[in-house]
Amino acid sequence: MKLALEWVKVPAVELDCSRRNMNSTASPRGEVIERPAKLLGEITFEELRRCAVCVAVHPTHSLARARKASLEQVANERLIGFAFADYPEYHLSFANLFAPLKRVPQIAEEHDSSTSLIAAVEAGRGVALVLQGFDCFSGPRLKVRPISPAPPPAVIGTAYHKNTISAATENFIVAARRAKSA
């Protein structure tokens, strides 16, 4: 099972799921609490949606004129990605994505936020692997193109401890389910 935690925005609920691995969770005060591996079996994961993996490019980049980009074309570009320290699952997904090519391109630049990643691609310093819908953040500053053939989509969902659900967690899950069906 792949897990990707992203910004989730639904009516009346806004939550930053701060990309953490499944061995840690954020406490109400914001610090990260490490969880023993045996507790992971008590975690319920509910898939909310799947998003296609795409490439974000500067509007004048040659891939911006194409309707789709091949994985080989992307691998030959200077790649910009998210920082390993903040987004370790991005790097795992990155390696899995390029596995069919029998090589893993190096990430030339790492950024700690979508904002800085957008600025780097907009400045023409390279291209970035992003999820479908990323253009909602970047607007006309970048062009987002699907990769063809389409790699497996990223799974976005919610994870929670099934035995101790707070009212806030339950409200979030209900709102996320509503947004899923909308």
Secondary structure as UniProt FT lines:
FT   STRAND          8..10
FT   TURN            11..12
FT   STRAND          13..15
FT   TURN            22..23
FT   STRAND          24..26
FT   TURN            28..29
FT   STRAND          32..34
FT   HELIX           37..42
FT   STRAND          43..51
FT   STRAND          53..57
FT   TURN            59..60
FT   HELIX           62..64
FT   HELIX           71..75
FT   STRAND          79..82
FT   TURN            84..86
FT   HELIX           88..98
FT   HELIX           99..101
FT   STRAND          107..111
FT   HELIX           114..122
FT   TURN            123..124
FT   STRAND          127..131
FT   TURN            132..134
FT   HELIX           135..138
FT   HELIX           139..141
FT   STRAND          143..147
FT   STRAND          154..161
FT   TURN            162..163
FT   HELIX           167..181
//
